[in-house]
Amino acid sequence: MIQSLHPVILILVITNIVITFKGFKDLIFFDNYKFNIFHLKHKEWIRLISSGFLHVDGSHLFLICLLCISLVIQFYIQLVL
C-alpha cells in the first residue's frame, strides 16, 4: 500500500503527523502556528499553511486520517470497477 503512494503524498502525511505531535507537546509552538485571524490581519501568512498541519487533539487527527483512508479506498474501488 505505501509503495503505491506518490512520494509527495507520503511526505505530506509524515510531515502532518510530525508537526501535529510537536504541537501536542509544545503549546508555544502550537500557539505560534495555529490559525488566528488577528495575526493574519497583521500579515503572518505562514499561519495559513501551518494551521493545516496542526490538529487540536488525537481524535481530530484520527478523523482526518480516517477521511484520507476512505478516499484512498474509494479511489481503488473505482479503479477495480
Backbone as XML, in Angstrom:
<?xml version="1.0"?>
<chain id="A" units="angstrom">
  <residue number="1" name="MET">
    <atom name="N" x="0.829" y="-1.199" z="0.000"/>
    <atom name="CA" x="0.000" y="0.000" z="0.000"/>
    <atom name="C" x="0.864" y="1.249" z="0.000"/>
  </residue>
  <residue number="2" name="ILE">
    <atom name="N" x="1.862" y="1.308" z="0.886"/>
    <atom name="CA" x="2.708" y="2.501" z="0.955"/>
    <atom name="C" x="3.519" y="2.670" z="-0.318"/>
  </residue>
  <residue number="3" name="GLN">
    <atom name="N" x="3.914" y="1.560" z="-0.958"/>
    <atom name="CA" x="4.704" y="1.642" z="-2.176"/>
    <atom name="C" x="3.928" y="2.317" z="-3.297"/>
  </residue>
  <residue number="4" name="SER">
    <atom name="N" x="2.597" y="2.217" z="-3.293"/>
    <atom name="CA" x="1.794" y="2.785" z="-4.367"/>
    <atom name="C" x="1.473" y="4.263" z="-4.149"/>
  </residue>
  <residue number="5" name="LEU">
    <atom name="N" x="1.789" y="4.805" z="-2.976"/>
    <atom name="CA" x="1.542" y="6.219" z="-2.722"/>
    <atom name="C" x="2.601" y="7.070" z="-3.409"/>
  </residue>
  <residue number="6" name="HIS">
    <atom name="N" x="2.175" y="8.172" z="-3.925"/>
    <atom name="CA" x="3.112" y="9.119" z="-4.533"/>
    <atom name="C" x="4.014" y="9.662" z="-3.419"/>
  </residue>
  <residue number="7" name="PRO">
    <atom name="N" x="5.306" y="9.847" z="-3.682"/>
    <atom name="CA" x="6.226" y="10.326" z="-2.633"/>
    <atom name="C" x="5.802" y="11.653" z="-2.001"/>
  </residue>
  <residue number="8" name="VAL">
    <atom name="N" x="5.194" y="12.531" z="-2.777"/>
    <atom name="CA" x="4.761" y="13.823" z="-2.222"/>
    <atom name="C" x="3.659" y="13.615" z="-1.189"/>
  </residue>
  <residue number="9" name="ILE">
    <atom name="N" x="2.733" y="12.713" z="-1.481"/>
    <atom name="CA" x="1.655" y="12.406" z="-0.527"/>
    <atom name="C" x="2.241" y="11.834" z="0.757"/>
  </residue>
  <residue number="10" name="LEU">
    <atom name="N" x="3.172" y="10.917" z="0.601"/>
    <atom name="CA" x="3.810" y="10.300" z="1.760"/>
    <atom name="C" x="4.537" y="11.344" z="2.612"/>
  </residue>
  <residue number="11" name="ILE">
    <atom name="N" x="5.239" y="12.255" z="1.971"/>
    <atom name="CA" x="5.945" y="13.327" z="2.687"/>
    <atom name="C" x="4.952" y="14.225" z="3.416"/>
  </residue>
  <residue number="12" name="LEU">
    <atom name="N" x="3.830" y="14.566" z="2.774"/>
    <atom name="CA" x="2.817" y="15.414" z="3.415"/>
    <atom name="C" x="2.195" y="14.726" z="4.628"/>
  </residue>
  <residue number="13" name="VAL">
    <atom name="N" x="1.920" y="13.443" z="4.518"/>
    <atom name="CA" x="1.326" y="12.709" z="5.633"/>
    <atom name="C" x="2.300" y="12.646" z="6.808"/>
  </residue>
  <residue number="14" name="ILE">
    <atom name="N" x="3.551" y="12.306" z="6.530"/>
    <atom name="CA" x="4.553" y="12.220" z="7.600"/>
    <atom name="C" x="4.778" y="13.590" z="8.236"/>
  </residue>
  <residue number="15" name="THR">
    <atom name="N" x="4.864" y="14.631" z="7.406"/>
    <atom name="CA" x="5.034" y="15.995" z="7.921"/>
    <atom name="C" x="3.856" y="16.384" z="8.809"/>
  </residue>
  <residue number="16" name="ASN">
    <atom name="N" x="2.666" y="16.044" z="8.364"/>
    <atom name="CA" x="1.458" y="16.352" z="9.132"/>
    <atom name="C" x="1.502" y="15.707" z="10.502"/>
  </residue>
  <residue number="17" name="ILE">
    <atom name="N" x="1.873" y="14.440" z="10.560"/>
    <atom name="CA" x="1.928" y="13.723" z="11.839"/>
    <atom name="C" x="3.014" y="14.298" z="12.742"/>
  </residue>
  <residue number="18" name="VAL">
    <atom name="N" x="4.186" y="14.569" z="12.184"/>
    <atom name="CA" x="5.299" y="15.108" z="12.992"/>
    <atom name="C" x="4.943" y="16.475" z="13.559"/>
  </residue>
  <residue number="19" name="ILE">
    <atom name="N" x="4.404" y="17.366" z="12.730"/>
    <atom name="CA" x="4.058" y="18.717" z="13.197"/>
    <atom name="C" x="2.916" y="18.659" z="14.205"/>
  </residue>
  <residue number="20" name="THR">
    <atom name="N" x="1.958" y="17.767" z="13.987"/>
    <atom name="CA" x="0.852" y="17.631" z="14.940"/>
    <atom name="C" x="1.362" y="17.214" z="16.309"/>
  </residue>
  <residue number="21" name="PHE">
    <atom name="N" x="2.219" y="16.188" z="16.348"/>
    <atom name="CA" x="2.729" y="15.734" z="17.646"/>
    <atom name="C" x="3.638" y="16.775" z="18.287"/>
  </residue>
  <residue number="22" name="LYS">
    <atom name="N" x="4.365" y="17.545" z="17.484"/>
    <atom name="CA" x="5.165" y="18.662" z="18.025"/>
    <atom name="C" x="4.220" y="19.676" z="18.688"/>
  </residue>
  <residue number="23" name="GLY">
    <atom name="N" x="3.090" y="19.964" z="18.031"/>
    <atom name="CA" x="2.095" y="20.879" z="18.595"/>
    <atom name="C" x="1.449" y="20.347" z="19.855"/>
  </residue>
  <residue number="24" name="PHE">
    <atom name="N" x="1.249" y="19.017" z="19.926"/>
    <atom name="CA" x="0.687" y="18.409" z="21.141"/>
    <atom name="C" x="1.616" y="18.614" z="22.326"/>
  </residue>
  <residue number="25" name="LYS">
    <atom name="N" x="2.917" y="18.473" z="22.101"/>
    <atom name="CA" x="3.891" y="18.519" z="23.196"/>
    <atom name="C" x="4.354" y="19.926" z="23.540"/>
  </residue>
  <residue number="26" name="ASP">
    <atom name="N" x="4.289" y="20.858" z="22.589"/>
    <atom name="CA" x="4.830" y="22.203" z="22.772"/>
    <atom name="C" x="3.734" y="23.236" z="22.496"/>
  </residue>
  <residue number="27" name="LEU">
    <atom name="N" x="3.088" y="23.712" z="23.552"/>
    <atom name="CA" x="1.972" y="24.652" z="23.385"/>
    <atom name="C" x="2.410" y="26.002" z="22.811"/>
  </residue>
  <residue number="28" name="ILE">
    <atom name="N" x="3.636" y="26.404" z="23.075"/>
    <atom name="CA" x="4.137" y="27.659" z="22.496"/>
    <atom name="C" x="4.242" y="27.510" z="20.980"/>
  </residue>
  <residue number="29" name="PHE">
    <atom name="N" x="4.761" y="26.379" z="20.521"/>
    <atom name="CA" x="4.823" y="26.082" z="19.084"/>
    <atom name="C" x="3.425" y="26.103" z="18.493"/>
  </residue>
  <residue number="30" name="PHE">
    <atom name="N" x="2.479" y="25.447" z="19.170"/>
    <atom name="CA" x="1.096" y="25.398" z="18.695"/>
    <atom name="C" x="0.512" y="26.806" z="18.578"/>
  </residue>
  <residue number="31" name="ASP">
    <atom name="N" x="0.702" y="27.624" z="19.611"/>
    <atom name="CA" x="0.173" y="28.990" z="19.591"/>
    <atom name="C" x="0.826" y="29.850" z="18.509"/>
  </residue>
  <residue number="32" name="ASN">
    <atom name="N" x="2.101" y="29.605" z="18.232"/>
    <atom name="CA" x="2.798" y="30.393" z="17.215"/>
    <atom name="C" x="2.347" y="30.085" z="15.796"/>
  </residue>
  <residue number="33" name="TYR">
    <atom name="N" x="1.786" y="28.895" z="15.559"/>
    <atom name="CA" x="1.449" y="28.485" z="14.199"/>
    <atom name="C" x="-0.018" y="28.144" z="13.966"/>
  </residue>
  <residue number="34" name="LYS">
    <atom name="N" x="-0.863" y="28.252" z="14.999"/>
    <atom name="CA" x="-2.282" y="27.965" z="14.805"/>
    <atom name="C" x="-2.948" y="29.086" z="14.007"/>
  </residue>
  <residue number="35" name="PHE">
    <atom name="N" x="-4.116" y="28.766" z="13.442"/>
    <atom name="CA" x="-4.867" y="29.751" z="12.669"/>
    <atom name="C" x="-5.446" y="30.783" z="13.624"/>
  </residue>
  <residue number="36" name="ASN">
    <atom name="N" x="-5.204" y="32.049" z="13.326"/>
    <atom name="CA" x="-5.724" y="33.142" z="14.141"/>
    <atom name="C" x="-5.914" y="34.341" z="13.223"/>
  </residue>
  <residue number="37" name="ILE">
    <atom name="N" x="-7.138" y="34.769" z="13.066"/>
    <atom name="CA" x="-7.458" y="35.839" z="12.112"/>
    <atom name="C" x="-6.758" y="37.151" z="12.474"/>
  </residue>
  <residue number="38" name="PHE">
    <atom name="N" x="-6.586" y="37.412" z="13.768"/>
    <atom name="CA" x="-5.895" y="38.634" z="14.188"/>
    <atom name="C" x="-4.485" y="38.671" z="13.619"/>
  </residue>
  <residue number="39" name="HIS">
    <atom name="N" x="-3.774" y="37.557" z="13.706"/>
    <atom name="CA" x="-2.406" y="37.505" z="13.207"/>
    <atom name="C" x="-2.361" y="37.547" z="11.679"/>
  </residue>
  <residue number="40" name="LEU">
    <atom name="N" x="-3.384" y="36.996" z="11.026"/>
    <atom name="CA" x="-3.429" y="37.081" z="9.569"/>
    <atom name="C" x="-3.625" y="38.526" z="9.111"/>
  </residue>
  <residue number="41" name="LYS">
    <atom name="N" x="-4.406" y="39.269" z="9.853"/>
    <atom name="CA" x="-4.587" y="40.688" z="9.516"/>
    <atom name="C" x="-3.283" y="41.461" z="9.659"/>
  </residue>
  <residue number="42" name="HIS">
    <atom name="N" x="-2.374" y="40.939" z="10.472"/>
    <atom name="CA" x="-1.061" y="41.560" z="10.639"/>
    <atom name="C" x="0.005" y="40.864" z="9.794"/>
  </residue>
  <residue number="43" name="LYS">
    <atom name="N" x="-0.459" y="40.222" z="8.723"/>
    <atom name="CA" x="0.393" y="39.647" z="7.675"/>
    <atom name="C" x="1.294" y="38.503" z="8.121"/>
  </residue>
  <residue number="44" name="GLU">
    <atom name="N" x="0.823" y="37.693" z="9.049"/>
    <atom name="CA" x="1.537" y="36.465" z="9.410"/>
    <atom name="C" x="0.974" y="35.336" z="8.546"/>
  </residue>
  <residue number="45" name="TRP">
    <atom name="N" x="1.326" y="35.356" z="7.259"/>
    <atom name="CA" x="0.752" y="34.453" z="6.268"/>
    <atom name="C" x="1.147" y="32.990" z="6.487"/>
  </residue>
  <residue number="46" name="ILE">
    <atom name="N" x="2.221" y="32.725" z="7.204"/>
    <atom name="CA" x="2.644" y="31.351" z="7.458"/>
    <atom name="C" x="1.544" y="30.557" z="8.163"/>
  </residue>
  <residue number="47" name="ARG">
    <atom name="N" x="0.692" y="31.251" z="8.903"/>
    <atom name="CA" x="-0.386" y="30.587" z="9.646"/>
    <atom name="C" x="-1.424" y="29.954" z="8.724"/>
  </residue>
  <residue number="48" name="LEU">
    <atom name="N" x="-1.555" y="30.455" z="7.496"/>
    <atom name="CA" x="-2.489" y="29.848" z="6.550"/>
    <atom name="C" x="-2.071" y="28.420" z="6.213"/>
  </residue>
  <residue number="49" name="ILE">
    <atom name="N" x="-0.789" y="28.189" z="6.088"/>
    <atom name="CA" x="-0.277" y="26.860" z="5.747"/>
    <atom name="C" x="-0.051" y="26.027" z="7.009"/>
  </residue>
  <residue number="50" name="SER">
    <atom name="N" x="0.608" y="26.617" z="7.997"/>
    <atom name="CA" x="0.975" y="25.850" z="9.192"/>
    <atom name="C" x="-0.247" y="25.342" z="9.949"/>
  </residue>
  <residue number="51" name="SER">
    <atom name="N" x="-1.331" y="26.092" z="9.937"/>
    <atom name="CA" x="-2.526" y="25.653" z="10.670"/>
    <atom name="C" x="-3.125" y="24.388" z="10.063"/>
  </residue>
  <residue number="52" name="GLY">
    <atom name="N" x="-2.867" y="24.146" z="8.790"/>
    <atom name="CA" x="-3.350" y="22.923" z="8.162"/>
    <atom name="C" x="-2.628" y="21.683" z="8.651"/>
  </residue>
  <residue number="53" name="PHE">
    <atom name="N" x="-1.466" y="21.865" z="9.253"/>
    <atom name="CA" x="-0.690" y="20.740" z="9.766"/>
    <atom name="C" x="-0.874" y="20.538" z="11.263"/>
  </residue>
  <residue number="54" name="LEU">
    <atom name="N" x="-1.578" y="21.454" z="11.921"/>
    <atom name="CA" x="-1.809" y="21.339" z="13.364"/>
    <atom name="C" x="-3.214" y="20.807" z="13.621"/>
  </residue>
  <residue number="55" name="HIS">
    <atom name="N" x="-3.328" y="19.938" z="14.603"/>
    <atom name="CA" x="-4.626" y="19.398" z="14.989"/>
    <atom name="C" x="-4.803" y="19.608" z="16.485"/>
  </residue>
  <residue number="56" name="VAL">
    <atom name="N" x="-6.058" y="19.794" z="16.894"/>
    <atom name="CA" x="-6.352" y="20.137" z="18.281"/>
    <atom name="C" x="-6.058" y="18.980" z="19.229"/>
  </residue>
  <residue number="57" name="ASP">
    <atom name="N" x="-6.410" y="17.772" z="18.813"/>
    <atom name="CA" x="-6.167" y="16.607" z="19.664"/>
    <atom name="C" x="-6.077" y="15.348" z="18.811"/>
  </residue>
  <residue number="58" name="GLY">
    <atom name="N" x="-5.840" y="14.234" z="19.473"/>
    <atom name="CA" x="-5.662" y="12.980" z="18.766"/>
    <atom name="C" x="-6.900" y="12.520" z="18.019"/>
  </residue>
  <residue number="59" name="SER">
    <atom name="N" x="-8.079" y="12.780" z="18.575"/>
    <atom name="CA" x="-9.306" y="12.350" z="17.895"/>
    <atom name="C" x="-9.501" y="13.119" z="16.594"/>
  </residue>
  <residue number="60" name="HIS">
    <atom name="N" x="-9.151" y="14.384" z="16.572"/>
    <atom name="CA" x="-9.236" y="15.190" z="15.355"/>
    <atom name="C" x="-8.278" y="14.648" z="14.295"/>
  </residue>
  <residue number="61" name="LEU">
    <atom name="N" x="-7.056" y="14.331" z="14.701"/>
    <atom name="CA" x="-6.081" y="13.748" z="13.781"/>
    <atom name="C" x="-6.574" y="12.397" z="13.274"/>
  </residue>
  <residue number="62" name="PHE">
    <atom name="N" x="-7.160" y="11.588" z="14.155"/>
    <atom name="CA" x="-7.687" y="10.282" z="13.771"/>
    <atom name="C" x="-8.794" y="10.420" z="12.723"/>
  </residue>
  <residue number="63" name="LEU">
    <atom name="N" x="-9.694" y="11.374" z="12.921"/>
    <atom name="CA" x="-10.782" y="11.577" z="11.958"/>
    <atom name="C" x="-10.255" y="12.024" z="10.603"/>
  </residue>
  <residue number="64" name="ILE">
    <atom name="N" x="-9.233" y="12.870" z="10.591"/>
    <atom name="CA" x="-8.622" y="13.292" z="9.325"/>
    <atom name="C" x="-7.989" y="12.084" z="8.637"/>
  </residue>
  <residue number="65" name="CYS">
    <atom name="N" x="-7.301" y="11.241" z="9.402"/>
    <atom name="CA" x="-6.684" y="10.032" z="8.835"/>
    <atom name="C" x="-7.762" y="9.097" z="8.290"/>
  </residue>
  <residue number="66" name="LEU">
    <atom name="N" x="-8.871" y="8.964" z="9.001"/>
    <atom name="CA" x="-9.971" y="8.124" z="8.556"/>
    <atom name="C" x="-10.535" y="8.637" z="7.234"/>
  </residue>
  <residue number="67" name="LEU">
    <atom name="N" x="-10.668" y="9.945" z="7.116"/>
    <atom name="CA" x="-11.151" y="10.548" z="5.877"/>
    <atom name="C" x="-10.194" y="10.239" z="4.721"/>
  </residue>
  <residue number="68" name="CYS">
    <atom name="N" x="-8.905" y="10.402" z="4.960"/>
    <atom name="CA" x="-7.903" y="10.136" z="3.911"/>
    <atom name="C" x="-7.927" y="8.669" z="3.501"/>
  </residue>
  <residue number="69" name="ILE">
    <atom name="N" x="-8.013" y="7.777" z="4.465"/>
    <atom name="CA" x="-8.055" y="6.347" z="4.151"/>
    <atom name="C" x="-9.309" y="6.012" z="3.348"/>
  </residue>
  <residue number="70" name="SER">
    <atom name="N" x="-10.437" y="6.608" z="3.707"/>
    <atom name="CA" x="-11.670" y="6.332" z="2.969"/>
    <atom name="C" x="-11.579" y="6.846" z="1.531"/>
  </residue>
  <residue number="71" name="LEU">
    <atom name="N" x="-10.902" y="7.975" z="1.322"/>
    <atom name="CA" x="-10.726" y="8.488" z="-0.033"/>
    <atom name="C" x="-9.836" y="7.571" z="-0.862"/>
  </residue>
  <residue number="72" name="VAL">
    <atom name="N" x="-8.791" y="7.035" z="-0.245"/>
    <atom name="CA" x="-7.908" y="6.096" z="-0.949"/>
    <atom name="C" x="-8.668" y="4.824" z="-1.304"/>
  </residue>
  <residue number="73" name="ILE">
    <atom name="N" x="-9.458" y="4.303" z="-0.373"/>
    <atom name="CA" x="-10.244" y="3.095" z="-0.641"/>
    <atom name="C" x="-11.235" y="3.348" z="-1.767"/>
  </residue>
  <residue number="74" name="GLN">
    <atom name="N" x="-11.884" y="4.502" z="-1.720"/>
    <atom name="CA" x="-12.832" y="4.858" z="-2.774"/>
    <atom name="C" x="-12.132" y="4.931" z="-4.128"/>
  </residue>
  <residue number="75" name="PHE">
    <atom name="N" x="-10.946" y="5.492" z="-4.177"/>
    <atom name="CA" x="-10.183" y="5.597" z="-5.413"/>
    <atom name="C" x="-9.860" y="4.207" z="-5.959"/>
  </residue>
  <residue number="76" name="TYR">
    <atom name="N" x="-9.398" y="3.291" z="-5.104"/>
    <atom name="CA" x="-9.059" y="1.948" z="-5.543"/>
    <atom name="C" x="-10.286" y="1.163" z="-5.980"/>
  </residue>
  <residue number="77" name="ILE">
    <atom name="N" x="-11.416" y="1.360" z="-5.327"/>
    <atom name="CA" x="-12.649" y="0.689" z="-5.729"/>
    <atom name="C" x="-13.060" y="1.148" z="-7.120"/>
  </residue>
  <residue number="78" name="GLN">
    <atom name="N" x="-12.922" y="2.430" z="-7.407"/>
    <atom name="CA" x="-13.263" y="2.948" z="-8.722"/>
    <atom name="C" x="-12.323" y="2.383" z="-9.792"/>
  </residue>
  <residue number="79" name="LEU">
    <atom name="N" x="-11.067" y="2.128" z="-9.439"/>
    <atom name="CA" x="-10.130" y="1.535" z="-10.396"/>
    <atom name="C" x="-10.512" y="0.101" z="-10.719"/>
  </residue>
  <residue number="80" name="VAL">
    <atom name="N" x="-10.972" y="-0.636" z="-9.718"/>
    <atom name="CA" x="-11.314" y="-2.045" z="-9.888"/>
    <atom name="C" x="-12.610" y="-2.198" z="-10.663"/>
  </residue>
  <residue number="81" name="LEU">
    <atom name="N" x="-13.590" y="-1.360" z="-10.352"/>
    <atom name="CA" x="-14.904" y="-1.487" z="-11.012"/>
    <atom name="C" x="-14.816" y="-0.842" z="-12.324"/>
  </residue>
</chain>
